[in-house]
């Protein structure tokens, strides 16, 4: 079930979500550093904190742009941030055309379709599931739904 937030959005949800999907996730290591990075009190030093910061920057970027307004240029920026050299332009076009058909579904259904499509076409290579969750949660956030927090140990794709 998807729930909407009524008044103010709690940014702790972003922290929990980003921390939980970090591919370098280790709950025993660097928690305080990552928390300080999230609060913008420190610069990321460890690999885990740097990856967390990259995911946060991508999520913040996606939250600001209406999904139907994304273009190939934004995908190139995301790929560069993730250090992905070759993003299949045909897959990007397929995803962009899915975004254009947003009006056909309610928000939760559309967001999960986007996630499933991103995972299915593996557009972001080994970090596809994580980025798919960022896209899904950005769509939910933009429509005043509370993002979903899914932990890496639940990834079974």
GIRA-V867712 format. One record per residue. N is the residue number from 1. RES is the residue in one small letter. PHI is phi in radians with two decimals (* if undefined). PSI is psi in radians with two decimals (none if undefined). D_CENTER is the distance of its C-alpha to the mean C-alpha in Angstrom with 2 decimals. Layout:
# GIRA-V867712
N RES PHI PSI D_CENTER
N RES PHI PSI D_CENTER
This chain:
# GIRA-V867712
1 x * 2.38 19.41
2 x -1.74 2.35 17.08
3 x -2.03 2.58 18.35
4 x -1.68 2.62 18.34
5 x -1.65 2.42 18.73
6 x -1.49 -0.95 22.04
7 x -1.91 -1.55 22.55
8 x -1.74 2.49 20.39
9 x -1.48 2.36 16.80
10 x -1.58 1.96 16.73
11 x -1.16 -0.21 14.35
12 x -1.09 -0.45 15.12
13 x -1.10 -0.73 12.66
14 x -1.05 -0.79 9.82
15 x -1.02 -0.88 11.87
16 x -1.06 -0.78 12.42
17 x -1.13 -0.85 8.95
18 x -1.14 -0.71 7.93
19 x -1.10 -0.70 11.47
20 x -1.30 -0.44 11.50
21 x -1.73 -0.05 8.90
22 x -1.01 2.13 10.32
23 x -1.13 -0.30 12.36
24 x -1.75 0.35 15.18
25 x -0.96 2.24 15.22
26 x -2.63 1.78 18.81
27 x -1.14 -0.29 19.54
28 x -1.47 -0.27 23.02
29 x -2.06 2.33 22.15
30 x 1.12 0.34 21.11
31 x -1.02 -0.82 19.92
32 x -1.14 -0.65 21.94
33 x -1.10 -0.80 20.79
34 x -1.13 -0.69 17.08
35 x -1.08 -0.74 18.09
36 x -1.18 -0.64 20.14
37 x -1.13 -0.76 17.45
38 x -1.05 -0.70 15.17
39 x -1.41 0.01 18.32
40 x 1.07 0.61 19.01
41 x -1.64 -0.40 22.32
42 x -2.44 2.77 22.07
43 x -1.52 2.61 20.76
44 x -1.22 2.31 18.85
45 x -2.01 -0.89 21.54
46 x -1.28 2.81 20.60
47 x -1.05 -0.71 18.36
48 x -1.09 -0.76 16.21
49 x -1.19 -0.65 15.98
50 x -1.13 -0.74 15.32
51 x -1.15 -0.70 12.34
52 x -1.01 -0.81 11.07
53 x -1.12 -0.71 11.91
54 x -1.06 -0.80 10.23
55 x -1.09 -0.70 6.75
56 x -1.12 -0.76 7.99
57 x -1.09 -0.71 9.39
58 x -1.14 -0.79 6.63
59 x -1.11 -0.77 4.95
60 x -1.05 -0.71 8.72
61 x -1.08 -0.83 9.45
62 x -1.17 -0.56 7.51
63 x -1.17 -0.48 9.07
64 x -1.48 -0.43 12.35
65 x -1.84 2.16 12.83
66 x -0.97 2.33 13.92
67 x -0.98 -0.64 12.25
68 x -1.25 -0.19 15.81
69 x -1.68 -0.03 16.46
70 x -1.16 2.56 14.08
71 x -2.29 3.12 16.40
72 x -1.04 -0.57 16.94
73 x -1.09 -0.76 17.15
74 x -1.13 -0.65 13.58
75 x -1.12 -0.67 12.59
76 x -1.12 -0.66 15.15
77 x -1.11 -0.75 13.78
78 x -1.13 -0.79 10.35
79 x -1.07 -0.70 12.58
80 x -1.12 -0.75 14.92
81 x -1.07 -0.61 12.61
82 x -1.53 -0.02 11.81
83 x 1.06 0.66 15.57
84 x -1.67 2.10 15.51
85 x -1.40 -0.74 18.90
86 x -2.07 1.87 19.26
87 x -1.81 2.16 16.83
88 x -1.11 1.97 18.91
89 x -1.13 -0.52 19.73
90 x -1.17 -0.69 20.90
91 x -1.16 -0.68 17.59
92 x -1.08 -0.78 15.96
93 x -1.06 -0.72 18.86
94 x -1.08 -0.75 18.42
95 x -1.17 -0.74 14.82
96 x -1.09 -0.64 16.06
97 x -1.22 -0.57 18.98
98 x -1.09 -0.72 16.96
99 x -1.07 -0.61 15.38
100 x -1.20 -0.36 19.01
101 x -1.70 0.39 20.05
102 x -1.01 -0.64 17.91
103 x -1.09 -0.31 21.16
104 x -1.31 -0.33 22.40
105 x -2.19 2.79 20.28
106 x -1.27 2.88 19.52
107 x -1.02 -0.90 16.03
108 x -1.04 -0.71 15.19
109 x -1.13 -0.80 16.70
110 x -1.08 -0.77 15.01
111 x -1.09 -0.70 11.42
112 x -1.26 -0.55 12.47
113 x -1.11 -0.72 14.25
114 x -1.09 -0.81 11.34
115 x -1.01 -0.89 9.56
116 x -1.06 -0.71 13.07
117 x -1.14 -0.78 13.86
118 x -1.07 -0.77 11.11
119 x -1.13 -0.73 12.22
120 x -1.11 -0.75 15.77
121 x -1.55 -0.10 16.03
122 x 0.89 0.83 14.25
123 x -1.18 -0.52 13.27
124 x -1.87 0.51 11.34
125 x 0.92 -2.21 14.18
126 x -1.27 -0.18 13.99
127 x -1.95 0.36 10.28
128 x -1.03 -0.80 9.61
129 x -1.08 -0.78 8.89
130 x -1.09 -0.79 6.18
131 x -1.24 -0.61 4.44
132 x -1.01 -0.73 5.95
133 x -1.14 -0.63 4.77
134 x -1.13 -0.75 1.40
135 x -1.09 -0.84 4.67
136 x -1.02 -0.82 6.84
137 x -1.23 -0.53 6.35
138 x -1.15 -0.70 6.67
139 x -1.11 -0.79 9.61
140 x -1.06 -0.83 10.93
141 x -1.00 -0.82 10.94
142 x -1.06 -0.41 12.70
143 x -1.88 0.37 15.18
144 x 1.13 0.50 15.93
145 x -1.72 2.61 14.63
146 x -1.34 2.21 13.53
147 x -1.06 2.71 10.00
148 x -1.57 2.38 10.57
149 x -1.82 2.03 10.86
150 x -2.17 2.21 11.47
151 x -1.47 2.60 13.15
152 x -0.97 -0.60 13.37
153 x -1.20 -0.12 17.01
154 x -1.69 -0.05 16.22
155 x -1.30 2.11 14.61
156 x -2.45 1.13 17.58
157 x -1.97 none 16.81
